[in-house]
Amino acid sequence: MGNIRRPKFAQAPLWGRTGLFLSLLICGMFSFLASRPLSASDAPPRLSAARRLFAGAAPAAWADFVPDEEGNLWCSDVSRNAVVKLGPDGRVKRVADGPPFFPHRLEGPRSFSLWGSLLAVEDFNRRIYVVDLLKGRTVRTLPSVLPGDVHTNPSAGFALWKNRILFLAPGFQGAPPPFQRPAEVLTLFSTDLEGLDLKILRRETWPAAERPGRLYFGQGFSVFLPNGGAAVCSQLPARVVLLSPKGEVLREELVEDIPVPSISLEALSASDPALEFETLARTPHVVGLLSVGRWIVLVLQRPSPNGPRLFLRWLSPSLESLKEEEFPLPEALSAWDIVARVAFAPPSGVLVLVRRHSPSGDFQSRLFRSDIQW
């Protein structure tokens, strides 16, 4: 029999082997506890009663915002036609409405996304400007129609993720067919920052009868998870999709099958604010998605006789529903309110931006904060 080389573990003294074994056992136990699926016995944290932020400041008209790691808020201020950076105390630290921050005068900033030192801003023309905050200037500009005749709708949901942009709202490859026909819709896709490397992650065929309602509630949401992956969710129905760190679809779960409301083509194309807000107020739909510790949190707006109400649906990492609770807003929502953004503010805050609109089309924004009680 030839000589057999014993592994170093077998050559170690008895105490060394025992200590190593115990260390591996303890590490394995912690790894198991950290990775095991959550159940109803794992109680998610609670939220404190929300309070309004910057209540004494002049009325703002923020279409969207995103918090950074230092507690600042980057806001799209429609009244100034600019991107405004607010400090944690609400004081204005920067106003950017053109060069050198942007290549030209900004037109109607709307949706936002932040990844590291990159800030992406979408304007009224559905262009996306990717700004390097360290350099203080735009480094990429993406049009609304990408190569390959891919039509995007970034105002309804997009996100910077690593070196790519995730599009979370319905898009089309080629011109959309007439509403009287079914349509193949890109419901989740991404591209590199140059807009050249298109990856289609999900596509659906929408029946003609459902297309107006699905487009009306076509907003998408995303959060980034502790494992390096991401979760995305459609506004209606409430379907959550988990992505791997490489951007591949791992699984999806229909958390709540909200029926698609029947909306006529006339209502979809009409510029009638009263009809629009009445439809939003009476239809349950998703308004946000959060990652809080190990939990994924779905934020839903539900109708009630006294006005819309917000609820948090806590999900395990495997998308098991654990509990649902009402979000403790200090002020009731009205039929003219839109929940524009729900965001996690490190290390332990949840921010909610509410826009109150008027029949004339103007709006004022209110920002609320609730603290997570671990």
Beta strands, then each sheet from edge to edge (+ up, - down):
strand 1: 46-47
strand 2: 51-53
strand 3: 62-67
strand 4: 73-77
strand 5: 82-86
strand 6: 92-96
strand 7: 112-115
strand 8: 118-122
strand 9: 128-132
strand 10: 137-142
strand 11: 145-146
strand 12: 150-151
strand 13: 158-161
strand 14: 164-167
strand 15: 172-173
strand 16: 183-192
strand 17: 199-206
strand 18: 220-224
strand 19: 230-234
strand 20: 238-243
strand 21: 249-256
strand 22: 285-292
strand 23: 295-302
strand 24: 309-315
strand 25: 321-326
strand 26: 337-345
strand 27: 349-357
strand 28: 363-373
sheet 1: 1+ 28- 2+
sheet 2: 1+ 28- 27+ 26-
sheet 3: 3+ 4- 5+ 6-
sheet 4: 7+ 8- 9+ 10-
sheet 5: 11+ 12- 15+
sheet 6: 13+ 14- 16+ 17-
sheet 7: 18+ 19- 20+ 21-
sheet 8: 22+ 23- 24+ 25-
end
